[in-house]
Structures are given as C-alpha cells and as structure tokens.
C-alpha cells in the first residue's frame, strides 16, 4: 500500500474567508462541495488543505485525510490491529471509498482512495 497524499482538515464555518486567506499563500480552490473545500498549490498539486463545515455522511470532522492506493488493504490492516474504526468503510457519492480511524493520539483520520 502506498500513500498518495496527506491533507490536514480544518473545521470552519468561514469558507470564503479561508479561500481568501490561503490564497494569499498561493493556494487555489480545486474542489468545493459546499461542506468541504480543498485548496491546493498550482505548482505542487499534492500540497493541499481542506476546510470543512462538517462531514456529509460521518459523525465527526476528521483531523487529517490520508489518500492511499488501496483503501481496502488499509481498512483490513487497521481492523486487524484493533484500531478504533470511527466511520465504517463505504463508497461515497462524490467518488471516494473511505473509512475513519482513531490514531493513538485520539485524532480521527479519514483514510480514502478515489473510485476508479
């Protein structure tokens, strides 16, 4: 299993203000679903930050998103390790397959792969 990118998730109700603020650092909006907006560097597209008002299908806003090439293998590894699954593995309507897991520090991690 390989990691494709790691993205911090910032909970906020100020989407426009965040777009403007992070724009000053050179980040541009690359996705906006209303409840989540992702900003990325145009020269290094995996350098990203997401701003979230909430999560559409999960009970919590994750602290971090980790995109992997095989989310099913990641899910199996986490379950086998006994890690706490916060949100079950599922396909989402916006084109990702994901689950949430709690890390040893109590942080909620969104582990995902894009559906092909």
The 8 nearest C-alpha neighbors of each residue, nearest first, counted from 0:
[[1, 69, 68, 67, 2, 72, 73, 70],
 [2, 0, 68, 67, 3, 69, 66, 4],
 [3, 1, 67, 4, 66, 68, 0, 65],
 [2, 4, 66, 67, 1, 68, 5, 65],
 [5, 3, 66, 2, 65, 45, 6, 67],
 [4, 6, 65, 64, 66, 7, 63, 3],
 [7, 5, 64, 48, 47, 63, 8, 65],
 [6, 8, 63, 48, 49, 64, 62, 9],
 [9, 7, 49, 62, 63, 50, 48, 6],
 [8, 10, 50, 51, 49, 11, 7, 62],
 [11, 9, 51, 52, 50, 8, 60, 53],
 [12, 10, 52, 13, 51, 9, 50, 14],
 [11, 13, 52, 14, 10, 51, 50, 53],
 [14, 12, 16, 11, 15, 17, 52, 50],
 [13, 15, 17, 16, 12, 18, 11, 50],
 [16, 14, 18, 17, 13, 19, 20, 12],
 [15, 17, 19, 13, 18, 14, 20, 21],
 [16, 18, 20, 14, 19, 15, 21, 13],
 [19, 17, 15, 16, 21, 20, 22, 14],
 [18, 20, 22, 16, 17, 21, 15, 23],
 [21, 19, 17, 22, 23, 18, 16, 24],
 [22, 20, 24, 23, 18, 26, 19, 17],
 [23, 21, 26, 25, 19, 24, 20, 18],
 [22, 24, 21, 20, 25, 19, 26, 18],
 [25, 23, 21, 22, 26, 20, 40, 27],
 [24, 26, 22, 23, 40, 27, 21, 41],
 [27, 25, 40, 22, 39, 38, 21, 24],
 [28, 26, 38, 39, 22, 29, 40, 25],
 [27, 29, 38, 30, 37, 39, 26, 18],
 [30, 28, 38, 37, 27, 39, 31, 36],
 [31, 29, 37, 36, 28, 32, 38, 35],
 [30, 32, 36, 33, 35, 37, 29, 28],
 [33, 31, 35, 34, 36, 30, 93, 37],
 [32, 34, 31, 35, 36, 52, 51, 14],
 [33, 35, 52, 51, 32, 53, 54, 36],
 [36, 34, 51, 32, 33, 50, 31, 52],
 [35, 37, 31, 50, 30, 49, 32, 51],
 [38, 36, 49, 30, 29, 48, 28, 50],
 [37, 39, 28, 27, 48, 26, 47, 29],
 [40, 38, 47, 26, 27, 44, 46, 41],
 [39, 41, 26, 44, 43, 42, 46, 27],
 [40, 42, 44, 43, 39, 27, 26, 25],
 [41, 43, 40, 44, 39, 46, 45, 25],
 [42, 44, 40, 45, 46, 41, 39, 47],
 [45, 43, 40, 46, 39, 41, 42, 47],
 [44, 46, 43, 47, 4, 39, 40, 5],
 [47, 45, 44, 39, 43, 40, 48, 6],
 [48, 46, 39, 38, 45, 6, 40, 49],
 [47, 49, 7, 38, 6, 37, 8, 39],
 [48, 50, 37, 8, 36, 9, 38, 7],
 [49, 51, 9, 36, 35, 8, 10, 11],
 [52, 50, 35, 10, 53, 34, 11, 9],
 [51, 53, 34, 11, 12, 10, 35, 50],
 [54, 52, 51, 60, 34, 55, 10, 59],
 [53, 55, 57, 60, 56, 59, 34, 51],
 [54, 56, 57, 53, 34, 58, 35, 60],
 [57, 55, 54, 58, 91, 59, 86, 53],
 [56, 58, 54, 59, 55, 86, 60, 53],
 [57, 59, 56, 54, 60, 86, 85, 55],
 [60, 58, 57, 61, 54, 53, 107, 85],
 [59, 61, 54, 53, 62, 10, 58, 51],
 [62, 60, 107, 108, 63, 109, 59, 8],
 [63, 61, 8, 107, 108, 106, 7, 60],
 [62, 64, 7, 108, 8, 61, 6, 109],
 [65, 63, 109, 6, 108, 5, 110, 7],
 [64, 66, 5, 110, 4, 109, 111, 67],
 [65, 67, 111, 4, 3, 112, 2, 110],
 [68, 66, 2, 3, 69, 112, 1, 70],
 [67, 69, 1, 112, 0, 70, 2, 3],
 [70, 68, 71, 72, 67, 0, 73, 112],
 [71, 69, 73, 72, 112, 111, 67, 74],
 [70, 72, 74, 73, 69, 75, 88, 76],
 [73, 71, 75, 74, 70, 69, 76, 0],
 [74, 72, 70, 76, 71, 75, 77, 69],
 [73, 75, 71, 77, 72, 76, 70, 78],
 [74, 76, 72, 78, 73, 77, 79, 71],
 [77, 75, 73, 79, 74, 78, 72, 80],
 [78, 76, 80, 74, 79, 82, 75, 73],
 [79, 77, 75, 81, 80, 76, 82, 74],
 [78, 80, 76, 77, 81, 75, 82, 74],
 [79, 81, 77, 78, 82, 76, 75, 83],
 [80, 82, 78, 79, 77, 83, 84, 76],
 [83, 81, 77, 80, 78, 84, 101, 100],
 [84, 82, 101, 100, 85, 81, 78, 77],
 [83, 85, 100, 86, 99, 82, 87, 101],
 [84, 86, 99, 100, 83, 101, 87, 107],
 [87, 85, 99, 98, 84, 57, 88, 100],
 [88, 86, 98, 89, 84, 85, 99, 97],
 [87, 89, 98, 97, 86, 96, 74, 90],
 [90, 88, 96, 97, 87, 91, 98, 95],
 [89, 91, 96, 95, 97, 92, 88, 94],
 [90, 92, 95, 93, 94, 96, 89, 97],
 [91, 93, 94, 90, 95, 96, 89, 56],
 [94, 92, 91, 95, 90, 32, 113, 114],
 [95, 93, 114, 92, 91, 113, 96, 90],
 [94, 96, 113, 114, 91, 112, 90, 93],
 [95, 97, 90, 112, 89, 111, 91, 113],
 [98, 96, 111, 88, 110, 89, 95, 112],
 [97, 99, 88, 87, 86, 110, 109, 89],
 [100, 98, 109, 86, 85, 108, 84, 110],
 [99, 101, 84, 85, 108, 107, 83, 102],
 [100, 102, 107, 106, 83, 105, 108, 85],
 [101, 103, 106, 105, 104, 107, 100, 108],
 [104, 102, 105, 101, 106, 82, 83, 107],
 [105, 103, 102, 106, 101, 107, 108, 62],
 [104, 106, 102, 103, 101, 107, 100, 108],
 [107, 105, 102, 101, 104, 62, 108, 103],
 [106, 108, 101, 61, 62, 100, 99, 102],
 [107, 109, 63, 100, 99, 61, 64, 62],
 [108, 110, 99, 64, 61, 98, 63, 65],
 [111, 109, 65, 97, 98, 64, 66, 99],
 [112, 110, 97, 66, 96, 70, 67, 65],
 [111, 113, 96, 66, 70, 67, 95, 68],
 [112, 114, 95, 94, 96, 115, 111, 66],
 [115, 113, 95, 94, 96, 112, 90, 91],
 [114, 113, 94, 95, 112, 96, 68, 90]]
